[in-house]
Amino acid sequence: MLKWFAWAHLPPHLQVVSRAVGDLAEKMDAALPESAEKTAGLRKLLEAKDCFVRAQIESAEGDT
C-alpha cells in the first residue's frame, strides 16, 4: 500500500503536500503491527492525501 504514497514524480508544489503525508504513512506502517485496522487507517490516509493534493492544485490554479 505504501507505493501509493510516492511523491517524487509530482511537481515540486505538490511534492510538499504529498511528501508530508507519505512520511506519516511510513511512520505509521513502521510503528503499528499488521492488522485490518492499520490497513484501513492507511487507506483513509491515502484518501486524505489525494484531497490535500487536489486542494493544492486548486490553490495553484487560483494563483494564475
Secondary structure, DSSP 8 states (H G I E B T S, - for coil): -GGGG--TTS-HHHHHHHHHHHHHHHHHHHHS-S-HHHHHHHHHHHHHHHHHHHHHHHHHHHT-
